[in-house]
């Protein structure tokens, strides 16, 4: 399993946009992303803070994207 770089919420959203996800709504600092096929996830966006490994893994599970597929989107 390969390590992923430390990413901010905005960087994750940009990568997920390339995979077909769009921001459906924003509530506070939480951006709700949805894909046309029904997959959805929530990405917190806090200025200057990176997303932890556990949360990034959960986001990728929600999106049904492997680490290697996500790395290609970066």
The 8 nearest C-alpha neighbors of each residue, nearest first, counted from 0:
[[1, 2, 66, 67, 3, 65, 70, 56],
 [2, 0, 3, 66, 67, 70, 4, 65],
 [3, 1, 4, 0, 66, 52, 5, 70],
 [2, 4, 1, 5, 70, 66, 6, 52],
 [5, 3, 6, 2, 70, 52, 73, 49],
 [6, 4, 49, 3, 50, 7, 51, 52],
 [5, 7, 49, 50, 10, 4, 11, 8],
 [8, 6, 49, 10, 9, 50, 48, 11],
 [7, 9, 44, 11, 10, 43, 42, 12],
 [8, 10, 12, 11, 7, 13, 44, 6],
 [11, 9, 13, 7, 12, 8, 6, 14],
 [10, 12, 14, 8, 9, 13, 15, 7],
 [11, 13, 15, 9, 14, 10, 16, 8],
 [14, 12, 16, 10, 11, 15, 9, 17],
 [15, 13, 11, 72, 17, 16, 12, 73],
 [16, 14, 18, 12, 17, 20, 13, 11],
 [17, 15, 20, 13, 19, 18, 14, 21],
 [16, 18, 15, 14, 19, 72, 13, 20],
 [19, 17, 15, 16, 20, 14, 72, 34],
 [20, 18, 16, 17, 34, 21, 15, 35],
 [21, 19, 34, 16, 33, 15, 18, 32],
 [22, 20, 32, 33, 16, 23, 34, 19],
 [21, 23, 32, 24, 31, 30, 33, 20],
 [24, 22, 32, 31, 21, 33, 25, 30],
 [25, 23, 31, 22, 30, 26, 32, 29],
 [26, 24, 30, 29, 31, 27, 28, 23],
 [25, 27, 29, 28, 30, 24, 31, 43],
 [28, 26, 29, 25, 30, 43, 44, 24],
 [27, 29, 44, 43, 26, 30, 45, 25],
 [30, 28, 43, 26, 27, 42, 25, 44],
 [29, 31, 25, 42, 41, 43, 24, 32],
 [32, 30, 41, 24, 23, 22, 40, 25],
 [33, 31, 22, 21, 40, 23, 39, 20],
 [32, 34, 39, 20, 21, 38, 23, 22],
 [33, 35, 20, 38, 36, 37, 19, 39],
 [34, 36, 37, 33, 38, 20, 19, 21],
 [37, 35, 34, 38, 33, 39, 19, 20],
 [38, 36, 34, 35, 39, 33, 62, 20],
 [39, 37, 34, 62, 33, 36, 61, 40],
 [40, 38, 33, 32, 34, 62, 37, 61],
 [39, 41, 32, 61, 31, 58, 62, 33],
 [40, 42, 31, 30, 32, 29, 43, 58],
 [41, 43, 30, 29, 8, 44, 31, 40],
 [44, 42, 29, 28, 8, 30, 45, 41],
 [45, 43, 8, 28, 29, 9, 42, 46],
 [46, 44, 48, 47, 43, 28, 8, 7],
 [47, 45, 48, 44, 7, 8, 49, 9],
 [46, 48, 45, 49, 7, 44, 8, 6],
 [49, 47, 46, 45, 7, 50, 8, 44],
 [48, 50, 7, 6, 5, 51, 47, 8],
 [49, 51, 7, 6, 55, 8, 54, 52],
 [52, 50, 54, 53, 55, 49, 5, 6],
 [51, 53, 55, 54, 56, 50, 5, 3],
 [54, 52, 56, 55, 51, 57, 50, 58],
 [53, 55, 57, 56, 51, 52, 58, 50],
 [54, 56, 58, 52, 57, 53, 51, 59],
 [57, 55, 53, 59, 54, 58, 52, 60],
 [56, 58, 60, 54, 55, 59, 61, 53],
 [59, 57, 55, 61, 60, 56, 40, 54],
 [58, 60, 62, 56, 64, 57, 61, 63],
 [61, 59, 63, 57, 62, 58, 56, 64],
 [62, 60, 58, 59, 63, 40, 57, 39],
 [61, 63, 59, 60, 64, 38, 58, 39],
 [64, 62, 60, 61, 59, 65, 38, 58],
 [65, 63, 59, 62, 68, 69, 60, 66],
 [66, 64, 68, 67, 69, 59, 63, 60],
 [67, 65, 69, 68, 70, 64, 1, 59],
 [66, 68, 70, 69, 65, 71, 1, 64],
 [69, 67, 65, 71, 70, 66, 64, 72],
 [68, 70, 66, 72, 71, 67, 65, 64],
 [69, 71, 67, 73, 72, 68, 66, 3],
 [72, 70, 68, 69, 73, 67, 66, 14],
 [73, 71, 69, 14, 70, 17, 68, 18],
 [72, 70, 71, 14, 69, 10, 13, 11]]
